[in-house]
Amino acid sequence: MAAIREFEPIDDAGVDALLREAFAGEAEARLVRALRAAGDVALELVAEDADGIAGMVLFSKMISPRGALAMAPLAVAPRAQGKGFGGSLIAAGLARAEMAGWLAAFVLGAPGLYARHGFSVEAAAHFPGPYPARFMLARALCAGGLADPAPLVYAPAFAALGS
């Protein structure tokens, strides 16, 4: 299994290559670079296997709600998919976010995939945002972490996605 650790600057090229491969494009790599440059990264983890960086997850600070993180992107190299790397990265990231005192995490994606990590569409229902509600999921990271509904406002770097 992969070793999971915090991102270090020496990982930059490997993470960039992973993102371009996993998403078949540049958008997510640009997003990560922009989040780093703006100081909006709260937590970034990488998974390594014998061939190098096999996966990564990034949690960025949200503008609203207060104390919330956006979990994006999550990427696993095609060679490592289906081997538990993604789930391990999510679990490690959420555990570290909880320990750091963050209140909640939001993710845009397949409800079935993220439900096994405590995320739900229902938990996100009172947080209107820019993405389709049926794919917006939330998870409290502490008691009362989702108690104050507010519009979802992501770090500015997300506005450039898709452009």
matplotlib code that plots the C-alpha trace (Angstrom):
import matplotlib.pyplot as plt

x = [0.0, 1.0, 2.7, 0.6, 2.3, 2.0, 2.9, 6.4, 7.7, 9.8, 6.5, 5.4, 6.3, 5.0, 1.7, 1.3, 2.0, -0.5, -3.2, -2.7, -2.8, -5.7, -7.9, -6.7, -6.1, -4.6, -7.5, -7.0, -3.2, -3.8, -6.3, -3.8, -1.1, -3.4, -4.6, -1.0, 0.0, -2.9, -2.2, -5.6, -4.4, -5.2, -4.0, -2.4, -1.5, 0.3, 0.3, 3.5, 4.1, 7.2, 6.7, 6.4, 3.4, 0.3, -2.3, -3.1, -5.8, -6.1, -8.3, -8.7, -10.1, -13.6, -14.7, -18.1, -19.2, -16.7, -14.3, -15.1, -12.8, -13.4, -11.9, -10.7, -9.0, -8.7, -6.6, -5.2, -2.9, -4.6, -2.0, -3.1, -6.9, -9.0, -6.3, -7.6, -5.4, -8.3, -10.1, -6.9, -6.1, -9.7, -9.6, -6.1, -7.1, -10.4, -8.6, -6.0, -8.6, -10.6, -7.4, -6.7, -10.1, -11.8, -15.6, -16.8, -15.7, -17.6, -17.0, -18.5, -18.9, -20.6, -22.7, -22.1, -18.3, -18.2, -21.0, -18.6, -16.5, -19.3, -20.3, -24.0, -26.1, -28.6, -25.9, -25.1, -28.8, -28.8, -25.7, -26.6, -23.7, -22.6, -22.8, -25.7, -27.1, -27.5, -23.6, -22.8, -21.9, -20.9, -19.5, -19.2, -15.7, -16.9, -20.1, -22.1, -19.8, -22.7, -25.0, -24.8, -26.2, -24.5, -23.9, -20.9, -18.2, -15.0, -11.5, -11.2, -9.1, -12.2, -13.8, -11.2, -12.1, -13.6, -12.4]
y = [0.0, 3.6, 5.8, 8.9, 12.1, 15.8, 17.5, 18.9, 21.4, 18.7, 16.9, 19.7, 18.2, 14.8, 16.1, 18.3, 15.3, 13.2, 15.7, 16.1, 12.3, 11.6, 14.4, 14.3, 18.0, 21.1, 22.5, 20.8, 21.3, 25.0, 25.0, 23.5, 25.9, 28.9, 27.7, 27.3, 30.7, 32.4, 30.7, 29.0, 25.4, 24.1, 20.6, 18.7, 15.0, 12.7, 8.9, 7.3, 3.8, 2.2, 4.2, 7.7, 9.9, 7.7, 10.0, 13.3, 15.2, 18.9, 20.7, 24.4, 27.1, 28.2, 31.8, 30.6, 28.8, 29.9, 27.1, 24.9, 23.2, 22.2, 18.8, 19.1, 17.8, 14.2, 12.3, 8.8, 7.7, 5.2, 2.6, 2.8, 3.1, 0.5, -0.2, 1.9, 5.0, 7.4, 6.2, 6.2, 9.8, 10.9, 9.2, 10.6, 14.1, 14.2, 12.9, 15.7, 18.3, 17.2, 17.4, 20.9, 22.1, 22.6, 22.5, 20.9, 19.6, 19.9, 17.9, 17.8, 14.3, 11.0, 10.6, 6.8, 7.2, 9.9, 8.5, 5.8, 8.6, 10.3, 12.8, 13.3, 15.3, 15.9, 17.5, 19.9, 20.8, 24.0, 25.3, 26.8, 26.9, 27.2, 23.4, 21.0, 20.2, 16.5, 16.2, 18.5, 16.7, 17.8, 16.2, 17.8, 17.5, 18.3, 18.5, 21.4, 21.7, 22.2, 24.1, 27.5, 27.3, 29.7, 30.0, 28.0, 30.4, 28.7, 30.2, 32.5, 30.0, 27.8, 30.5, 29.8, 26.1, 25.2, 28.4]
z = [0.0, -0.5, 2.0, 2.6, 3.7, 3.4, 0.2, 0.0, -2.6, -4.2, -5.1, -7.3, -10.7, -9.7, -8.6, -11.7, -13.9, -11.9, -12.2, -16.0, -16.4, -14.1, -15.5, -19.1, -19.1, -17.4, -15.5, -12.2, -12.3, -12.8, -10.0, -7.6, -8.6, -8.2, -4.7, -3.6, -4.9, -3.2, 0.2, 0.1, 0.7, 4.2, 3.6, 0.8, 0.9, -1.5, -1.8, -3.0, -4.3, -5.8, -9.0, -7.4, -6.7, -7.1, -5.7, -4.1, -2.3, -1.5, 1.0, 0.4, 2.7, 1.8, 2.1, 3.3, 5.4, 8.1, 9.1, 6.1, 3.6, 0.0, -0.8, -4.4, -6.3, -5.5, -8.0, -8.4, -11.1, -13.5, -12.6, -8.9, -9.3, -7.6, -5.0, -2.1, -2.7, -3.0, 0.1, 2.1, 1.0, 1.9, 5.3, 6.2, 5.0, 7.0, 10.1, 9.8, 9.1, 12.2, 14.4, 13.0, 14.2, 10.9, 11.2, 7.9, 4.5, 1.2, -2.0, -5.4, -6.8, -6.9, -3.8, -3.6, -3.6, -0.9, 1.4, 2.6, 4.0, 5.9, 3.3, 2.3, -0.1, 2.8, 5.0, 2.2, 1.4, 3.5, 1.8, -1.6, -4.0, -7.6, -8.4, -8.9, -5.5, -6.3, -6.5, -3.6, -0.4, 3.1, 6.3, 9.7, 11.1, 14.7, 16.6, 15.2, 12.2, 9.8, 12.2, 10.5, 6.9, 4.5, 0.8, -0.4, -1.5, -2.7, -2.9, -6.0, -7.9, -8.4, -10.6, -13.3, -13.6, -16.9, -18.6]

ax = plt.figure().add_subplot(projection="3d")
ax.plot(x, y, z, "-o")
ax.set_aspect("equal")
plt.show()
